[in-house]
Amino acid sequence: MNDIQFPCDAKDTIIQVLYQKGDPAFICGVNGRMCVHMMEEIEKEMNEDEEVCFEDGNGEYLFSIQYVSADYDEYGRMENRAYWDLTKIAFQKLNYE
């Protein structure tokens, strides 16, 4: 048997994101379970909270991601909306800087 692991069998999902100030950040690599809709949601959230996500400036970021479900009270009213939790695991400056 070979040692190849299917991305959907990974325990964690890792995304690679390219960020350059002034341009929308975008996902340029994925290891794990991910569909286009999920990528769009994550990119939207990252670009809305740019200062927090990209504190190291221009470059490529690796994030471990996890979906956090919305919280509801006993009457079914949403207390906290669902979101993507991103944990930065690596950063690399762009070569041209």
C-alpha positions in Angstrom: 0.0 0.0 0.0 1.3 3.5 -0.8 1.4 6.4 1.6 -0.8 8.8 -0.4 -3.5 10.5 1.7 -6.6 11.8 0.1 -7.2 15.5 1.1 -10.7 14.7 2.3 -9.2 12.2 4.8 -7.1 14.9 6.5 -8.0 15.5 10.1 -7.5 19.3 9.7 -8.2 21.6 6.8 -5.4 23.9 6.0 -5.7 26.9 3.6 -3.0 28.9 1.9 -4.0 32.6 1.5 -2.3 35.3 -0.6 -2.6 38.8 0.9 -1.4 42.1 -0.6 -2.7 45.3 0.9 -5.1 47.0 -1.4 -6.3 43.8 -3.1 -8.8 41.2 -1.8 -7.1 38.3 -0.1 -7.8 34.9 -1.7 -7.3 31.3 -1.0 -4.7 29.8 -3.4 -4.3 26.4 -1.8 -6.3 23.9 0.3 -5.4 20.6 2.0 -8.5 19.0 3.4 -12.3 19.2 2.9 -13.4 22.3 1.1 -15.9 23.4 -1.5 -16.1 26.6 -3.5 -19.0 27.9 -1.3 -16.9 27.4 1.8 -13.9 29.2 0.2 -16.2 32.2 -0.7 -17.4 32.4 2.9 -13.9 32.3 4.3 -12.6 34.9 1.8 -15.4 37.2 2.6 -14.9 37.0 6.4 -11.1 37.4 6.0 -11.5 40.5 3.9 -14.0 42.0 6.3 -11.5 41.5 9.2 -8.3 42.2 7.3 -6.3 43.9 10.1 -6.7 40.9 12.4 -6.2 38.1 9.8 -3.1 39.7 8.1 -1.2 41.3 10.9 2.1 40.3 9.4 1.5 42.3 6.2 1.9 41.2 2.6 2.6 37.6 2.1 1.3 34.0 2.1 -0.4 32.7 5.2 -1.3 29.2 6.2 -4.3 28.9 8.4 -5.9 25.9 10.1 -9.6 26.4 9.8 -12.7 25.1 11.7 -16.3 26.0 11.3 -18.0 27.2 14.4 -21.8 26.8 14.4 -24.2 29.5 15.5 -25.5 29.5 19.1 -29.2 29.8 19.8 -31.1 30.4 23.0 -33.9 28.3 24.3 -36.4 30.2 22.2 -34.5 29.6 19.0 -33.1 33.1 18.7 -29.5 33.3 17.4 -27.1 34.6 20.1 -23.9 34.2 18.1 -23.7 33.8 14.3 -21.7 31.0 12.7 -18.2 31.8 11.6 -14.9 30.3 10.4 -12.2 30.1 13.1 -8.8 30.7 11.5 -5.6 29.8 13.4 -2.4 31.1 11.7 0.2 28.4 11.5 2.7 30.0 9.1 3.6 33.1 7.3 6.0 33.8 4.4 6.8 37.3 3.0 6.4 37.8 -0.7 9.7 37.5 -2.7 9.5 40.9 -4.3 9.4 42.9 -1.1 
